[in-house]
Each structure stands twice: as structure tokens, then as C-alpha cells.
């Protein structure tokens, strides 16, 4: 007697992600989770948890092929930058829905990204790629100071105003390949999009705030963007064209775009939802949860759309002007929209420290700009944030 499975749920493989597991569970998908290792709480909530060495692409492909043969997959995806090339490779090898491999490789490597965009007629910041960090000084001389030194793969960038700073930055960010970029101070915008079968829809445009210090830390976002309608339309058209040049066919994207006197230029493209609380902020003002959208696109489902719940968002990262040990009133964390990533007594670095950064977020929604700023000021004051000298 032939036994037929009654499980007709759509099936997808995803690489890492507790939040993704939550979304796929809510969608009722048959989920294959690949991780290294798979967290126990996630393994207990998916259909097939696979503990694999994600650096061994051949072994991962073999394991996923076996799953696909047993129960065909509809797609493969990830919301993590580090796993993006592997997810696209697996989708291409198995022959299921996923972000095209050329686009994934370009989004993973900024030098490749800019080369691809420039070849397609899409403007990017003036920059030079150096395989050996020792060549960064020569590249900076050629471009003219100041410059920003970036890793071509992964996080890390530093603003350098003289050649000694270039040397220190290349020593700190190396030995990986680097991108040396001419520094400019034009405004930047964070653009969120979703793409289905090569058709891109811009979901949200936010003004981005960046600290002027060496680490160039992103310190906040605003919606609306503050652009006049014609400027925002130009920015959206530019992003749609850039993604088309990359061959971006399935997935969501988080782009950084600089608006110069000569027009927009693409600073970076991440083929994933935005991080932190920014994904939730985008959902509040657009009605689209981009993590859910990434899963729905991989499954071949229509993207869920809700009504926007606010017309404005003020999003500010918590950062400090100097190093020390943090003190604050924990009662301030009870308010909606307030998060801190540190405990009282923890060490913090200055925002302009190359190894510094941000330590929390305060996010306020509403419709009245003055009320938004007043609420933000009250929430920040309620924390009573202080950084005291570290005497230990």
C-alpha cells in the first residue's frame, strides 16, 4: 500500500535566525533550519534542524539536497549578511527560489558591489579597492584627504584626515582587503525595498544621522525623510535601477544612499531587513514587516501588508561622548520604545572611539513633530544616563 504524506505546507530552508523561526512558525511553513550550531530553542520549533559546518559548502549542499529529495523545498533564504552567498548558492544549485548568486556576491563584497554598479551606469562614491592594506596610503594620496577606510567584507570603517590616520586605520581593519573612499558630507538616506521576480517596490525612505567622529557610527533615523517629493521620487527610482543592475530578483534590501549635487550615489546594499529596532520602525510607518516579507518572498507567498500605524518616527541610538562606566535609572526602561544593551556598571566607549558604538535605542512614533521631540526628550531624561570615570 502506498502511503501519501498529508503535510502539504510550503517548505523553505533558512540559514540562522531566531526571529525568522518565529515568522516561519506564524506562516505555518515546513522549515529546515541550517545553523552552526542550531540553538536548542530554535531546533525545538522547526521541522528539520541541521547542525552543519556552514563553511563546508559541499557538505551543506549534500545535506540540503537530501532534504529536498525527501520533501521539495520552495526556497532558500537568510537574513544574515555572512550567510548570504551560501544561501544563494544553495538556491541556485538545488534550483529553487532565492536571491540570484551574482547579486548576493555583490552585496557581500563592497568592492564587487561598486564595480558592478559602476559598470551598469549607477553612481557610487569615488573609491579605490586595495587588496593589501599597505597600499591604503597610496590610494588615499591619489583620492585626496580626508578618506573613509572600509572593509570590503563585513563591518568596520574609519574616517581618516591625514596619512598617519590612514596607516592606523589600515592596520586596525586589515589584513582584509579594504576600500578607500573619498569622504564627503552630503546627507545620507536608508532605503528599504522588497523585490519579487525582479520587480522592486521601495517600502520606506528614512533620513540617516551619522556621528562625525572617526568611527562614522549611525546614530539615528527620521521618517519622513525630509526630502521634497521630487527628490524622494528620484531617490526611489535610483534604488530600483541599482537593484536591477545587481540582478536583485528575490528578497528584501536595506540600502544606504548619499544625495550629492550630482545626484544620488549608492554607498552600500544589504540584502536583508534592517537591524535593531529599525525593522519594527519601518513596519510602523509602512505596514510591512520586512523580515516576514523576506520569508514570504522565499515561500512564493504574497507579501503581507497592514495599515501604517504612524506617519512619523524619531529613532535615536544611545551613545556617549566619553568612555567610562554607565549609570542609569532602570525604571526608565519600562517605557515603550526604550532599549539599552548594557547594565549599570558596564564599561562603555566614546562614540568617536574606533571600537565604540551605540548602546541602545529610543524610538518614538506619532504624527506631530513637536510632540515627537518632546516625548523623546522626556524618555531620555527618565533614564538619567551618566558615564562616570572608570577607576578600576
N, C-alpha and C positions, 0 to 999 in steps of 0.2 A: 504494500500500500504506500502511495506517495504522500508524504506529509508536507503541507504548504505552511509557511510562516504567515501568521495573521498580522505581523508587525509591518505596517505599510508606511510608517513615519518617514519623512525625508531624512537623509543621512548626511552628516558632514564631519570632516576631520578638522580639528583646530590645534594649533601649537601654543600651549600655555594659556593661562588666563583665568583667574577666579571669577572675575566679572563676566567673562564670556560664558563660563559654565552656567552662571545664573541666568543669562539671557537665553541660552540654548535650552535650558530646562523650561523656561517660561514659554518657549516656542514649541515645545513638545518634540524636539528633534532627537533622532538617534545620533549620539555623539561619540566619536572616537577622539580621545584626548591624548596628545603626544607631549611628553614633558621629560625633564632630565634633572631630578626625578619628578614624578607626579605627586603633588601634595595629597595627603591622605584624605582630607575633607573634600577635595575635588574628585579624587578617584572614586569615592563612595557615591558620587552623584552623577556620574556619566555611565554610558553603556559599556564602553571598552577603554579602560585606561592602559596606556602603553608607556612603560619606563624604558627610554631609549637614550643612547648617546647621540644627541642631535648634531654632533659634529661628524658623524659617520653617515653621510647622505645615502650611500648604497644600502646600508643596513636598515635605515629608516624607510627607504623606498620599498624594500623587500617586505618589511612588516606591514606597511600600508597596502601594498598590492594584495597581500593575503587577506586583509580585511575587506578590500574592495571586491575580491573574488567571492568572498563569503556573503557579503551584503553590499551591493553597489553604493558608492558614495556619490552625492550630488556636487560636492565642492570641498575645497581645502582652503583655509584662511588662517590668519593670525592678526593680532592687534599689537604685536611687539616688533619693533624695528629689527632686533637682532635675528629674528626667525623669518623675516620677510622673504629673503631669497630662497630659503629651503621650502617654505610653503608654496611659493610659486613654481619652484622646480617640481615638487611632488604633484601639483595640479597638472602641470604640463606633461609629465611622464605618465601619469595614470590616465590622463585625458578627461579631466573633469573641470568644473568651473573654478576659476581662481584668477588672481591678478596675473597678467602676462609677465613672463620672466624678464624680458628686456626692461619693462617699466620697474619691476621690483629691484633689479640690479642697479638701475639709475637712481632710484630713491634711496638705496642703501649706501651709495658711494657718491659724495658731492662732486668730486671731480668728473665722474662719468655723467652725473646729472647735468652739470653745466655744459659739458661738451655736447651732449645730446640736444639740449635746449638751444644752444647757440647754433648748432648745425641746422636746426629747424626754424631759425629766424626768431627765436624767443630771447629777449634780453635777460642777462644775468649780471651781477656785479662784476666789475673788472677784476680778474684774479689770475693767479698762476698756480699750477699744481707742482709740488716738489716731492719726489719720491724719497729723497734723502733730506731730513730736517736741516742738515748742514748747509743746504742750498737756500734756506729761507731768507738769509740776509741779502743774498744777491737778488732774489725775487723782490724783496722789499725796496732795494735801491732802484730797481727797474720800474716799479709801480709808483714809487714816491710815498713818503710817510705822511700821515700815520697809516698803518695797515691793521687788519684783523687776521690773526693766525687761527685756522680751524683744522681739526682733524677731518680727513676726508670721510672716515667711517667712525660713527659713534659720536659721543658728546665731547665737548671741550672746545673753547675758543677764548682768545685773549686779544685785547686791543693793545697795540704797541705804538708808542710815539717816537721811539728812537731805535737805533740798531742794537743797542745793548738789550733793550726790552725784547726785541725780536729774537736775539740769541737765547735769552732766558725762557721765552715762550716756546721756542722750538725744542729746547732741552726738556721742558716740562711736558709738552704734548707729544713729543716723539717717543720711541723711534718710528712711530707710524707715519705713513705718508700724510702730508699737510697741504692745505690750501692757503695761499697768501692772497688776501683780498684788500683792494684799496678801500679805505674807510671813508664813509660819507655819513652825514647826519640827517638824511631825509627821513620822513615818517615811515613807519612800517605797519603792516596790517596782517592779521591772522585770518585766513580764508578757509572755511570748511566746506567740503564738497562731497557729493556721492556720485558714483558713475556706475551705470548699468548698461552692459553691451555697448560700451564706447560712448554713451551719451551722458554728459556731465551736467549736473544741476548744482549750482552754488547755493548752499544752505544758509550761510551766515558770514558776514564780514565784520570783524572787530578791530578797533584801533588797538595797537600794541604799545606798551610802555617798556622801555629798556633802560636800565641804570647806565649812566655814562662811564662808570668805572671800568677797569681792565677786564673784568670777567664778563661784561656785557650781559648781565642777568636780566631775564624778562621779569618785570615787576608788576605787571597788571594789564588789564584789557577793559575796553569800553564798548558797549553797544547801545545805540547806533554808533557807527564808525566815525561820524562827524564829517564825512565826505558829502559833497553835493551829489544829487542823483546822477549827473553825467559822469562824475569821477568814479562813483561806485560802479556804474554800468561798465565803464572802461576797465576797471579792475577785474570785474567778473568775467568779461569777455577775454581778457588776458589769461586768466587762470584756466578757463575752458580750453583755450588754444594751447597753453603749456601742457596740460594733461594729455591732449590729443597727440602732441608731438612726442611725448614719452611713450605713447601706446598704452595709456592707462585705460583698461577696459572694464574691470570689475573691482569695486571696493570703495572705500571712503578715503579722504585725504585731508591733511592739515598742512596748509601752505603758508609760508612767510613771504610776503611781497613788499618791496620797497617802492614808494612812489616818488620818482625823481622828476626833474624839469623835463627830461627827455621821454618820460612815460614810465610805466611800471617795469620793474625787473624782479625776477624770481630769485629769492635768496635760498630757499630750501623747500623741499616737498617731503612730507612724511606720509606714507601710505597706511595710515591708521587714524583712529579717532584722536582728538587732543587729550592730553593727560590731565592729571589732577582733578580739580572740580570744574575745569573748563568744559568738559563734555556735558556735564549737568547744566552749566550756564547756557550752552548752545541749545540744549533741549528746551530750556525755559523760554527762550526768545524765538525759537523756530518751530517747536513742536516735534522735532526729530531727534531721537536718541541715536547718535552715530555709532555707538557700539552695537546696539540692536540692529541698526541698518547694515553694518558690516556682516553680521550673521545672516540677515535676511537675504542680502545680495548673494552670499555664498550658497545659500539654500535654493535660490531662484524664486524667492517669495517677493511679493510687492513690499516696498518699504512702508512701515507703519508711520502714519502722520497724525499728530494730535494738534490741538489748538495751542498757539503760543500763550503762555501764562503771564508774560510780562513784555513790555515794549523796550525796557532798558535794563542793562546790567552794569554794575560797577564792581569790578573784580580786582582786588589788590593783594599782592603777595606780602607776607610779613618778612621784613628784612631789617638789618641793623647796620648802623654807621660804624660801629667799632666792635672788637672782639670782647669776649668775657663770658660770664655765666648768667643765664637768663633767670629772671624772676618775674612772675605774673600771678594774677588772681584767677585761679581755676574756675571760679564761678562764672567768669565771662564766657567760658566755653559752652555754657548751657544755651546761649542764644543761637537761633538758627543762622547758618551762614558763616560760622566761625570755626576754624580748624587750626590747631597747632600741632606740629610734628615733633616737638620737644617737650620734655618735662622740666618743671622748676629745678634749677641747679645744673642743667645740662650746659655744656660748652657750645658757644656759637661763634661764628666768624663774621667779619665785616662783609657787607655786600660787595665791596670792591676787592676783596681777597680772591686771588685766582682759585682757591679751593673753598670759597664761601658759597653763598647761595641764598635761598629762601627757606623759611622755617614754618610756613603756614599760609593760610589764605583767609581773607574776609570778603565775602561775596554778598552783594545787596541787589535786590530786584525791585522794580517799581515802574512807575510811569512819569513821575515828576523828578526832574534832575536835582533840584534843590533839596528835596526830601531824601533822595538817594545819598547825597553827600553828607547830609546831617545825620542820617542813620549810620553811615559808615563811621563818621567821627565818634558817635556815641559808642558803637561796638568796640572800636579800637581803644577808646578811653576806659571802657569797662574791664579790659584785660590788665590795665596798669602795668604794661610791659616795661621792664627795666633790664639793662645789661650792666652788671657790676664787674669790676676788675677781678680777674681770676688770680687769686693769691695762693693757689695750691701748688 
